[in-house]
Amino acid sequence: MDDDAVLRALGEDLARNDPDLAARLTAGPGVRVRPPGRGAFWFVLVAAVVAVAAPFLIGPAAFGVMALLVLIGCPFAISHCLPCTPDRPDDDPQS
């Protein structure tokens, strides 16, 4: 049985049905051909993941920022509400 004739016939059928695949297969092992449309797929996939994960990430981050502002701002707010004392130098002895 002649395998080359069978393989040649299969190659011709493939070239008729899917010329892009046939071109990639006949290009050889050293040639890298990028499949069409992969960049758009990854972009849509990453955008969907970010759109779904953003509320979960931004919500806790915003809560943490507000908590830090409250923790840092409370001593300043309390010290602003304290009554003022008369100004006097620290090295004067009290009488």
Beta strands, then each sheet from edge to edge (+ up, - down):
end
